[in-house]
């Protein structure tokens, strides 16, 4: 991640996004192909006989639903990249931005659907939080494991660049004052690389300290993703549009839902 994070240009995001998309497609198709095309000697035949759990449609509980809901919220949290998309988009307009957003959400939905159906069809309720750890060592799954490694390498900068930009902006506002006219671009290399190294170090510590990917996604989804997807948009829309309008009240409802999801989801996650 270090070489990609040390780049400060916004144009690099297009490169990261392209490679992440290719890796995501490979990651999603490999388990699906492994599921629908098992040969007579495939390890999946033995797995299907011994490791498949319940496959009924109503096998969940409220406790488990609240845990998985946060992962669902996390999987569609990408609002922090909208600013970079608007900057890089050719001939930007509301319609073109809406098209990009629709395509991004639609393609993500199709990818998640393929992976979830393939995993559930193979293991049912016994599927692990990281579905690739459930599958045996086959060619398709090995390709998927390599692809997901590449996905992490290239998607990490996509998430980290806007986070670092916000930290630099807050630091610049604190250092120079809000009315100084200076922003993050006024900072020197010491601040830029210093914040980058600290950001990478903290990420590394978390990665080396946690072994269950599902718990990480649940906690991030219940806190940061819920704030980005529900709480902050509701607050911002309510403050910017002070006239009475149905959308303003819908924003208030969205804010209330987000404020309810955070404590309830955290309770169910931490009590497991």
C-alpha positions in Angstrom: 0.0 0.0 0.0 2.9 2.4 0.7 3.7 3.3 -2.9 0.0 4.0 -3.7 -0.6 6.0 -0.6 2.3 8.3 -1.1 0.8 9.5 -4.3 -1.3 12.7 -3.8 -2.9 13.1 -7.2 -6.6 12.5 -7.6 -6.1 11.1 -11.1 -4.6 8.0 -9.6 -8.0 7.0 -8.3 -9.1 6.0 -11.8 -6.2 3.5 -12.0 -7.0 2.1 -8.6 -10.7 1.8 -9.5 -10.0 0.0 -12.8 -7.8 -2.6 -11.1 -10.2 -3.0 -8.2 -13.0 -3.6 -10.6 -11.1 -6.4 -12.5 -10.1 -8.0 -9.2 -13.7 -7.8 -7.9 -15.1 -9.5 -11.0 -12.6 -12.3 -10.7 -13.3 -12.7 -7.0 -17.0 -13.0 -7.6 -16.9 -15.3 -10.6 -14.4 -17.8 -9.2 -16.6 -19.1 -6.3 -19.6 -19.1 -8.6 -17.9 -21.2 -11.2 -16.5 -23.5 -8.5 -20.0 -24.0 -7.2 -21.9 -24.6 -10.5 -19.2 -26.7 -12.2 -17.9 -29.3 -9.7 -16.4 -32.3 -11.4 -17.0 -35.9 -10.1 -13.7 -35.8 -8.2 -14.1 -32.2 -7.0 -13.5 -31.4 -3.3 -16.8 -29.7 -3.4 -18.6 -33.0 -3.7 -17.2 -34.1 -0.3 -17.8 -30.7 1.1 -21.5 -30.7 0.0 -22.0 -33.9 1.9 -20.4 -32.9 5.2 -20.4 -29.1 5.5 -23.7 -27.8 4.2 -25.9 -26.2 6.9 -29.6 -25.2 6.7 -30.6 -23.7 3.4 -34.1 -22.6 4.2 -35.1 -19.0 3.4 -36.1 -18.1 7.0 -33.1 -19.4 9.0 -32.0 -16.1 10.5 -32.7 -14.4 13.8 -33.1 -10.8 14.9 -29.7 -11.0 16.6 -28.0 -12.3 13.4 -29.9 -9.9 11.1 -28.7 -6.9 13.0 -25.1 -8.1 12.7 -25.4 -8.7 9.0 -27.3 -5.5 8.4 -24.1 -3.5 9.3 -22.1 -5.5 6.7 -24.8 -4.7 4.1 -24.5 -1.0 5.0 -20.7 -1.2 4.8 -20.8 -2.9 1.4 -22.6 0.1 -0.2 -20.7 2.9 1.6 -18.8 4.8 -1.0 -20.1 8.4 -0.6 -16.7 9.6 0.4 -15.5 9.1 -3.2 -18.2 11.1 -4.8 -16.2 14.3 -4.6 -13.2 12.7 -6.4 -15.7 11.3 -9.0 -17.2 14.7 -9.7 -13.6 16.2 -10.1 -12.5 13.5 -12.5 -15.7 13.2 -14.5 -15.6 14.6 -18.0 -18.2 17.3 -18.5 -19.6 16.8 -15.0 -23.3 17.3 -14.5 -26.0 16.1 -12.1 -27.3 13.6 -14.7 -23.8 12.2 -15.4 -23.0 11.9 -11.7 -26.3 10.1 -11.1 -25.5 7.7 -14.0 -22.1 6.9 -12.5 -23.7 6.4 -9.1 -26.4 4.1 -10.5 -23.9 2.0 -12.4 -21.6 1.7 -9.4 -24.4 0.6 -7.1 -26.0 -1.7 -9.7 -22.7 -3.5 -10.5 -22.0 -3.9 -6.8 -25.4 -5.3 -6.2 -24.9 -7.9 -9.0 -21.4 -8.8 -7.7 -22.6 -9.2 -4.1 -25.6 -11.3 -5.3 -23.4 -13.7 -7.2 -21.0 -14.2 -4.3 -23.8 -14.6 -1.7 -25.8 -17.0 -3.7 -22.8 -19.1 -4.6 -21.7 -19.3 -0.9 -25.2 -20.0 0.4 -25.8 -22.7 -2.3 -22.6 -24.5 -1.2 -22.6 -24.1 2.6 -26.0 -22.8 3.6 -26.0 -21.5 7.2 -22.5 -22.9 7.8 -20.9 -20.3 5.4 -18.0 -18.4 7.1 -17.9 -14.7 7.3 -15.0 -14.8 4.8 -16.6 -17.1 2.2 -13.2 -18.0 0.6 -12.0 -19.6 3.8 -14.9 -22.1 3.5 -14.0 -23.4 0.0 -11.3 -26.1 -0.4 -8.2 -25.5 -2.4 -9.2 -25.6 -6.1 -8.0 -23.7 -9.1 -11.0 -21.4 -9.2 -10.8 -20.6 -5.5 -7.0 -20.1 -5.6 -7.6 -17.5 -8.4 -10.2 -15.8 -6.3 -7.8 -15.6 -3.3 -5.1 -14.0 -5.5 -7.7 -11.6 -6.9 -9.0 -10.5 -3.5 -5.4 -9.8 -2.5 -5.1 -7.5 -5.5 -8.5 -6.0 -4.6 -7.3 -5.1 -1.1 -4.1 -3.6 -2.5 -5.9 -1.3 -5.0 -9.1 -0.5 -3.0 -7.3 0.5 0.1 -6.0 3.8 -1.5 -9.6 4.5 -2.8 -10.8 4.5 0.8 -7.7 6.1 2.3 -7.3 9.1 -0.1 -10.5 10.8 0.9 -9.9 10.0 4.6 -6.4 11.5 4.4 -7.7 14.6 2.5 -10.2 15.2 5.3 -7.6 14.9 8.0 -5.3 17.3 6.1 -8.2 19.8 5.7 -9.0 19.7 9.4 -5.3 20.1 10.3 -5.0 23.0 7.9 -8.1 24.7 9.3 -6.8 24.2 12.9 -3.3 25.5 12.0 -4.1 28.5 9.8 -7.7 29.2 10.8 -10.9 28.8 8.9 -10.8 32.3 7.5 -7.2 32.3 6.3 -8.0 31.1 2.8 -5.5 28.3 3.1 -6.4 24.7 2.7 -4.7 21.3 2.7 -2.7 22.2 -0.4 -0.9 24.8 1.6 0.7 22.1 3.9 4.2 20.9 3.3 5.6 17.4 2.6 6.3 16.8 6.3 2.6 17.0 7.2 1.5 15.1 4.1 3.9 12.2 4.6 3.5 12.3 8.4 -0.2 11.8 8.3 0.1 9.2 5.6 2.6 7.1 7.7 0.5 7.4 10.8 -2.6 6.3 8.8 -0.8 3.3 7.4 0.7 2.3 10.8 -2.7 2.4 12.5 -4.2 0.3 9.7 -1.4 -2.2 9.9 -1.9 -2.5 13.7 -5.6 -3.2 13.2 -4.9 -5.7 10.4 -2.4 -7.6 12.5 -4.6 -7.6 15.7 -7.8 -9.0 14.2 -8.3 -12.4 12.7 -12.1 -12.4 12.1 -12.9 -10.3 9.1 -16.7 -10.6 9.8 -16.3 -8.8 13.1 -14.3 -6.0 11.5 -16.9 -5.4 8.8 -19.7 -5.5 11.4 -18.1 -2.9 13.7 -17.1 -0.6 10.8 -20.6 -0.9 9.3 -22.3 -0.1 12.6 -20.2 3.0 13.2 -18.4 4.7 10.3 -20.6 3.3 7.5 -23.8 4.2 9.3 -22.6 7.7 9.9 -21.5 8.2 6.3 -24.7 6.6 4.8 -27.4 7.7 7.2 -26.5 10.2 9.9 -24.3 12.7 8.1 -26.5 13.0 4.9 -29.5 13.5 7.0 -27.9 16.2 9.1 -26.4 18.0 6.1 -29.7 17.9 4.1 -31.7 19.2 7.1 -29.3 22.1 7.6 -28.9 23.1 4.0 -32.7 22.9 3.1 -34.5 24.8 5.8 -37.8 25.1 3.8 -40.6 22.7 4.4 -40.4 19.9 1.9 -41.1 16.1 2.0 -37.5 15.4 1.3 -36.4 17.4 4.4 -38.6 15.2 6.6 -37.3 12.1 4.8 -33.8 13.3 5.7 -34.9 13.6 9.3 -36.3 10.0 9.2 -33.0 8.8 7.7 -31.1 10.6 10.5 -33.3 8.9 13.1 -32.8 5.5 11.5 -29.1 5.9 11.6 -29.1 7.0 15.2 -31.1 3.9 16.1 -28.9 1.5 14.0 -25.6 2.5 15.7 -26.5 1.5 19.4 -28.7 -1.4 18.5 -26.2 -3.0 16.1 -23.3 -2.5 18.4 -25.3 -4.1 21.2 -25.9 -7.2 19.2 -22.4 -7.4 17.8 -20.6 -7.0 21.1 -23.0 -9.4 22.9 -22.3 -12.3 20.6 
